[in-house]
Amino acid sequence: MKAKLFLIIFILLPVRVLWADEPNGFPIIADILHTELYDATRFRDIHKAGFNACLCRCQTNEDVKKVLEVAKPHGIKLIIFSHPIMRHPENIVPSIKDHPSMWQYYLADEPTMKRLNELQDIQQRITKYDKDAKCYINLLPNSTKKVLEAIGVEKYSDYLQAFNKVKQPQISYDFYPVQGKTVRDDKWYPILEDIRKESLRTGKPFWAYIMCVPHHIYPMPTMGHLRLQCYVNLAYGAQGIQYFSYSTPAPTKQYNFHDGPLLRNGKKGKTYNLVKKMNAELKPVASIFWKSEVTGIEHRKCVDGEVVVSHIKKGDKHYTCFVNKSAEKNVTVTFNPNHYSLRVRKDLKTENVKSTYKLSAGDILIMKDK
């Protein structure tokens, strides 16, 4: 049975995007590495797991210099959070700004409106000593009225526009849709629309977080969970994928973090190989979306599920991508094969087009248009 279109979310107009300086192609970012884990073994494992960038938390200026040097042989670009940098950039920024591992200065995670003016001031002080400084802020999502109250706004668009006053090369957001055995479609897709709209308005690409460390309501991830988060964000135009959290955070009374890719003792956790497998699959797929233009997005009902359909233009090539919206079940996609010239596999090899495909949980199907 032919898949039926039931909702067109939006059609995107051509826009000039100001691309962030990438580390080595599409950014795949490990968040976060703590000071006590800065050594050659950890960065070798980060590189082997398919990451080309890492968010690092540093306590001292000496930590900053150490992690930059340790990351250098592996080609890992760093986004660094450090209170000494934020308080006294004159003491450290001039000596690290040209280091080959230095990428961005991490200013804040999920700031409120009250914090944005302070962050703008910090960004300007860093820029005084590094005129080409790239700064990083990750935003709260428009998920609930309670979150908006915590941010200090009635409308999420006010938050996005205030955030844009702090100069940075991209828009980063987090929302983790796989909660227990449920995918929070009712929250996730409106959030994606908000972020995508702001990306188009400002010309800045957006980055998205995915969940890879089980805790609280977030289950032990499967390939279906990781694929869904990666490929739906790509379908909406994401130009960077960030993993929370590569290094397992210390458990708290509220959040029982456990079994991340890297454990607190420095050993690999249960999800390391899963994340490594996902990144090996993600890298070639992301190259199709990297610096492309998403010209339209649809949600379609199929016989046994639903898919997100993304229409992509990259140079003189056009693609249509289908993503299974389920994190647990397969879906069957049926269409007229005459609409497409080739199927592009996830390893970028091509094959003849069929009329029916079965997509596993969260998986993607890429077709080259005629």
N, C-alpha and C positions, 0 to 999 in steps of 0.2 A: 504493500500500500504506500502510496506516495506521501512523504512528510508534508504536513500542512503548516503554513505560516499562520501564527496566531497573534503575534505582537511584533511590531517594529519599534525598537526602543528609540533609536535616533539615527539620522543620516548625517555623517560628518562632512563638513565643508573643508576644502583644502586649507591648510594652515602651515605656516613656517615654524618649525620647532627648533628651538635653540638647544642643541644636543649637549648633554654633560660630557666632559672629557672622560672617555671610557677607559677602564684599566687594560683590557685586551678583548675587544668585542663586547658583546652583551654582558652587562654586569650580573654576576651571580655571587651574592654576598653572604658571608658567614657572620652572624651576629650572636654572641659577642664573645671576645676572647679576653679573659682576665689576666692580670699582671703575672700571677704565679705560673702561668702556662706559656710564657713567651720563651720558646726554645725552638731549635731547628726541627726536632721531631714533630712538634705540633703543626708547624707551618708546612712541613713536607706532607703531613696527612691532610691538611686543608687543601693543598694543591692537588693531591691525588683524588680527593673527593669531588673535584671539579669546580672548586671556587676560584675566582680570580680577584676577589676583594674580601676584606675582613674589617669588621667594626671592632676596635680595641679600646679597652678602658685602662687608662694609665694613672698611677698615683702620683708620680714625680716626673720631672723633666728627664731624669736618667732613664726611667722606664720608657719614655717616648723615644729617646735616641736608641735604646736597646731594641725595641720592637721594630723600628724602621730597618735596622741593620739585619735582624733575624729574618724579616720578610723578604728582603731584597733578592737573595739567590733564587727564590721560588717565583718571582714575578708577581707577588701578591700586592695589590694596592691597598692602602689603609685609610680608613675613616677613623680618626682618633678623638676620643673623649678624654679630656684632662682638665681638672680644676686649675692647675697652674697655668695652662694656656689661656683659659678664660679669664683668670684674674690678672695675670701679668704676662701678656703675650710678648712684650718687649724682651723678656728673658729667654725665650725659647724659639719663637717663630722665625726670626732671621736666620737661625742656624739649621732649621729643618725644611724651610719652604721649598728648597730646590732638591730635596732628597728624592731619588727615583721611586721610593715606596710611598711617599706622602701624596695623598689624594685630596681628602676633605677634612675639615675641622667639625667635629660632632658637637653641636650646640645644645640640643635638648631632645628628649623623647616625650611626646604627648603633652606639649605645653598648653597652658590656659591662656586666655586673652591677656590677663594681667602680666604674664611672663613675656609676651612678645616684644614689648617696648624694651625690656631689659636685654633680650636676645639681639635686637637690632643694634643696641649700643655695643654689645660684645662683638658682633660681626664687624662693625665699623672700626673698633680698636684693633682687631686682628688684621683687617685690611690695611691699616696704617703701616704694618710691618710686612705684609705680603699682599701687594696690590692685586695679585691674581688669585687670591684666596677663594676657595670653594667651601661653603659652609653647608652643614646638613642639619635638618630638623625633621623628625618624624611626627606626623599629625595624628590626633585622635580621630576616630571615624564618627560619622553622623548616624550612630546606631540606636540611641534611645534619647528620650527627653531628659533623663537623668544625666546623660553624658553632656548634652547641650548646656544644662544648668551648671555642670562642673566646669565646662569651658568658659562659661560666662556670656553666652549669646542666646538669642531667640532663634536666629537663622544661621544655619551652617555656612551659608555663603559669606556672611560677615567674618567668620573665623578664617575662611580660606583667603579672603581679600586682605585681611590684616596680616596673615602669615606671609603673603607675597611681598610685603614691604621689607622683610628680611631677605637680603639678596642671597640666592642660592640657585644652583643650576637645575634642580629637579623638585618634584613634589613627591614626598614619601608618605604613605598611609599604612595603617594596619587594621585588619579585621580578619578574624579567623572563623570561617563559616562552618567548619565541621565541629559540631558540639555534641558529644555523645554519639548517638546513631543518627543524628539529624543534621542536614545541611540548611543553614539559615538563609534560604533564598530570599525571604521577605525583607531581610536587612541588607544582604550582601549586594544585590544588583542595584538597588537605589544608591548605595554608597559608591559603587563603581561608576554610576552615572554622574554623581556629584564630582568625583575626582577627575573623571575624563573631561567633563565640561570645563573645569578649572584649568586643566592641561591645555585644552584648546584655546581658552580665553587668554592665557598667559604665554602660550608657545613653549611651555616647559614640559619635558617628558615626565611621566610619573612612574614611580617604583612601588611595588607591592610586597608586603610581607606574607609569608606562609608559615604555618605552624609545624614544627617537627619535634618538639619536646612534650611528652605527655604530662599533664597535670590538671587538677581541678576537673572541669567539664570537658577537657580536650583529651581524646583517647590516644592510645598508642597508634601512631600513623601507619597507614598502609600505602602501597603504591597508588591505589585509587584516590586516597586522600590527597597525596602530594600532587598527583597528576591534575586532579580537579582544580586545586588552588593555582598551580602554575599555568595551566592551559586556559582557564577562564580569564585570568588576569592578562595573559598574552592576547587573547581574543579581543579584549577591550582596549588594547594598545599599550600595555605596560612595557616599559623599556629597561626594567631591572627587577630581579627577583631576590628578596632577602629572606633568609631563614632564621626564624626565632624558635629555639635558640641553639646555635651550634654547640656552644659550651653550656652544659646543664647548670642553670642558676641554683643557688643554695635554696633548699626548701624552706617555706615559711608556714605559719599556722594556717594561712588561707590557701597557699599554693604548694602542693606536694610535688614539685618538679622532680622528674626522674628519667633516666634512660635516654638522655639526649645523645647526639652523635659523639660528643666528648664529655666524659664524666669529670667530676670535681677532682678526682685523683689523677687526672691526666690520661687515663686509659680510654680506649674507644668504647662507646656505648652501643646498645642494641640497634639504634637507628643509623649508625654510621654507614653501614653498607647499603641500607635503603636509600639514604640521601645521595650516596655516591652513584648508585644506579640511576636515580632520578636525574641527577645533573648530567650524566653521560647521555641520557635521552634528551634532556632539555636543551643542551648546547646547540646541536644542529637545528632543532626545531626553532629555537629562538632566533637563529640567524635569518630565518625568513621574515620574522616580525621586526627585527632590529633595523631601525631607521626607515621603517615602512610607514605607509599611511593607511589607517583603517577607515574605509570609505562608507561602511555601513555595518550595523549589528542587528541581528534578529534573534528571537527565541522561537523555536518551532516545536510543535508537538509531533511525536512519532507514534507508531503503533504501541510501543512498549516503554515510552519514556519521553524525554525532552532533550533538546540540544541547543546550545548557543551557536549561532552561525555568524562568522566574521568575514567580511569582504575586505581584501587587502590589495593595495597597490604598492609595488616596489619597483621603481624605475619604470620600465615598459612592460612589466609582468603583473598579472592579476591572479589572485588566488581566492578560493573560498574554503574556509576552515570550519569544521563541525566539531564541537566539544560536548561530550556526554555530561549532562548536568548532575548525574547521580554519582555519589562517592562509593556506592556499594553494588549497583546493578548494571548489567549490560544494556545497551540500547541498539536498535536496528535503524539504520539510516537508509532510506530509499529515495532515489531521484532519477531524473532522465540523464543517462550517461552522455548524451549528445551535448550537454551544456559544458562539458569539461574535456580537455585534451589529454590530461595525464593525471594519475594519482602520484603525489609526492610522498614517499614513505618517510618515516621519522629519521632515517639515516640519509635522507635527501636523494636516494635513488628513486627512479621513476618506474611506473608500470602502467599498463593499459587500464582503462576505467571500467568498473563494473557498475551495475545498477543498484546493488545492495551491499552494505557493509555492516558488520556488527562491531560496535565499539565497547570495549571493556570500561569499567568504572573510571570516570574522569578523563578518559582518553580522547585523543584528537585525531581527526581525519583531515588531510590537506589535499585539496584538488587544485590543479592548475586550470584556470579558465581558458576558453578558446578566444 
